[in-house]
Amino acid sequence: MNKGLLLITKLKKNMKSKLLTTQHKVLLNKRGLIEWVNDILKTVCDIEHTRHRSPINALVNLYAGFC
């Protein structure tokens, strides 16, 4: 939280209950779709998470995977 990041997860049995804002609920509902798209990119397009030294190289890797 000191760096401005906020972790949004579903509540489990042993967690204290918190009220989620409407925006956070929408993001939780869309998480499955985002995970599915990431899975398709990794398996079908063979796009792996690599550490590029420049943003241009990262975009070239994405473009090559789509082609």
C-alpha positions as CSV (number, residue, x, y, z in Angstrom):
1,M,0.0,0.0,0.0
2,N,3.0,2.3,0.5
3,K,3.7,2.1,-3.2
4,G,0.2,2.7,-4.3
5,L,-0.8,-0.9,-5.0
6,L,-4.0,-2.5,-3.8
7,L,-4.5,-6.2,-3.6
8,I,-8.1,-7.2,-4.3
9,T,-9.0,-10.8,-3.6
10,K,-12.2,-12.8,-2.7
11,L,-12.9,-13.3,0.9
12,K,-12.2,-16.7,2.4
13,K,-13.7,-18.4,5.4
14,N,-11.0,-17.4,7.9
15,M,-10.7,-13.8,6.7
16,K,-12.3,-10.8,8.3
17,S,-15.2,-9.4,6.3
18,K,-14.6,-6.2,4.4
19,L,-16.9,-4.1,2.3
20,L,-15.8,-4.0,-1.4
21,T,-16.6,-1.0,-3.6
22,T,-18.6,-1.5,-6.7
23,Q,-15.5,-1.0,-8.8
24,H,-13.6,-3.7,-7.0
25,K,-16.5,-6.2,-7.4
26,V,-16.5,-5.6,-11.1
27,L,-12.7,-6.2,-11.3
28,L,-13.1,-9.4,-9.4
29,N,-15.8,-10.6,-11.8
30,K,-13.6,-9.8,-14.8
31,R,-10.6,-11.6,-13.4
32,G,-11.6,-15.0,-15.0
33,L,-11.7,-13.4,-18.4
34,I,-8.3,-11.8,-17.9
35,E,-6.8,-15.1,-16.8
36,W,-8.3,-16.8,-19.8
37,V,-6.8,-14.3,-22.2
38,N,-3.4,-14.6,-20.6
39,D,-3.6,-18.4,-20.8
40,I,-4.5,-18.3,-24.6
41,L,-1.6,-15.9,-25.2
42,K,0.8,-18.2,-23.5
43,T,-0.4,-21.5,-24.9
44,V,-1.6,-20.8,-28.5
45,C,0.5,-17.8,-29.4
46,D,3.7,-19.0,-27.6
47,I,4.1,-15.6,-25.9
48,E,6.1,-16.1,-22.7
49,H,6.9,-13.7,-19.9
50,T,10.4,-12.5,-20.6
51,R,12.3,-9.5,-19.3
52,H,13.0,-7.2,-22.3
53,R,15.5,-4.4,-22.0
54,S,13.3,-2.0,-24.1
55,P,9.6,-1.7,-24.7
56,I,10.1,-2.0,-28.4
57,N,11.6,-5.5,-28.0
58,A,8.6,-6.5,-25.9
59,L,6.2,-5.3,-28.6
60,V,8.2,-7.1,-31.3
61,N,7.9,-10.3,-29.2
62,L,4.1,-9.8,-28.9
63,Y,3.7,-9.1,-32.6
64,A,5.7,-12.1,-33.6
65,G,3.5,-14.3,-31.4
66,F,0.4,-13.0,-33.0
67,C,1.7,-13.6,-36.5
